[in-house]
Amino acid sequence: MTTEAGEGAVELAARRLERALALLERRVAKQIAEASDGADGAFEHDRARLAAALDEARAREKELEEAGAAASAALSRAIAEIRATLGQSALGEAEQA
């Protein structure tokens, strides 16, 4: 084999290697892009799920606040009735004495 033939074979092998590397780089870039798209979709899904959970928690918080206000009002009325009853009892005892 002559030197020129050897150099030609090396150049041919180098070009084949460069094409193979370029193809590999394109495939890796494509896979990275696909994985990134999947991650973005998963992120959006998680974000939507968390937003829905937050909305539910806020609605529940509002319900609990309303229930607490209703319980407080009922307790205030009960205290007023007890005080009124005790006041009338005290007046009745004072009148009997």
C-alpha positions as CSV (number, residue, x, y, z in Angstrom):
1,M,0.0,0.0,0.0
2,T,1.4,3.4,-0.9
3,T,1.5,6.5,1.3
4,E,-1.1,8.2,-0.9
5,A,-3.5,5.3,-0.6
6,G,-3.0,5.2,3.1
7,E,-3.6,8.9,3.4
8,G,-6.8,8.6,1.3
9,A,-8.1,5.8,3.5
10,V,-7.4,7.8,6.6
11,E,-9.2,10.9,5.2
12,L,-12.1,8.7,4.2
13,A,-12.3,7.2,7.7
14,A,-12.0,10.7,9.2
15,R,-15.0,11.9,7.0
16,R,-17.0,8.9,8.0
17,L,-16.2,9.5,11.7
18,E,-17.2,13.2,11.3
19,R,-20.6,12.2,9.7
20,A,-21.2,9.7,12.5
21,L,-20.5,12.2,15.2
22,A,-22.7,14.8,13.5
23,L,-25.5,12.2,13.3
24,L,-25.0,11.3,17.0
25,E,-25.1,15.0,18.0
26,R,-28.4,15.5,16.2
27,R,-29.9,12.4,17.8
28,V,-28.8,13.5,21.3
29,A,-30.1,17.0,20.7
30,K,-33.4,15.6,19.6
31,Q,-33.7,13.3,22.6
32,I,-32.8,16.2,24.9
33,A,-35.5,18.4,23.3
34,E,-38.1,15.6,23.7
35,A,-37.1,15.1,27.3
36,S,-37.3,18.8,27.9
37,D,-40.8,19.0,26.3
38,G,-41.9,16.1,28.6
39,A,-40.5,17.8,31.6
40,D,-42.3,21.0,30.7
41,G,-45.5,19.1,30.3
42,A,-45.0,17.4,33.7
43,F,-44.3,20.8,35.3
44,E,-47.4,22.3,33.9
45,H,-49.4,19.3,35.1
46,D,-48.0,19.6,38.6
47,R,-48.6,23.4,38.5
48,A,-52.2,22.9,37.5
49,R,-52.7,20.2,40.2
50,L,-51.2,22.4,42.9
51,A,-53.3,25.4,41.7
52,A,-56.5,23.3,42.0
53,A,-55.4,22.1,45.5
54,L,-54.8,25.7,46.5
55,D,-58.3,26.7,45.3
56,E,-59.9,23.8,47.2
57,A,-58.0,24.8,50.4
58,R,-59.1,28.4,50.0
59,A,-62.7,27.3,49.6
60,R,-62.5,25.1,52.6
61,E,-60.9,27.9,54.6
62,K,-63.8,30.2,53.7
63,E,-66.3,27.5,54.7
64,L,-64.5,27.1,58.1
65,E,-64.5,30.9,58.6
66,E,-68.2,31.0,58.0
67,A,-68.9,28.1,60.3
68,G,-66.7,29.7,63.0
69,A,-68.6,33.0,62.6
70,A,-71.9,31.2,62.9
71,A,-70.8,29.3,65.9
72,S,-69.5,32.5,67.5
73,A,-72.9,34.2,66.9
74,A,-74.8,31.3,68.3
75,L,-72.5,31.2,71.4
76,S,-73.1,35.0,71.9
77,R,-76.9,34.5,71.7
78,A,-76.7,31.6,74.2
79,I,-74.6,33.7,76.6
80,A,-77.0,36.6,76.3
81,E,-80.0,34.2,77.1
82,I,-78.2,32.7,80.1
83,R,-77.4,36.2,81.4
84,A,-81.0,37.3,80.9
85,T,-82.2,34.2,82.7
86,L,-79.8,34.7,85.5
87,G,-80.7,38.4,85.7
88,Q,-84.4,37.5,85.9
89,S,-83.7,34.9,88.6
90,A,-81.8,37.5,90.6
91,L,-84.6,40.0,90.3
92,G,-87.1,37.4,91.3
93,E,-85.1,36.4,94.4
94,A,-84.7,40.1,95.3
95,E,-88.4,40.7,95.0
96,Q,-89.2,37.6,97.2
97,A,-86.8,38.8,99.9
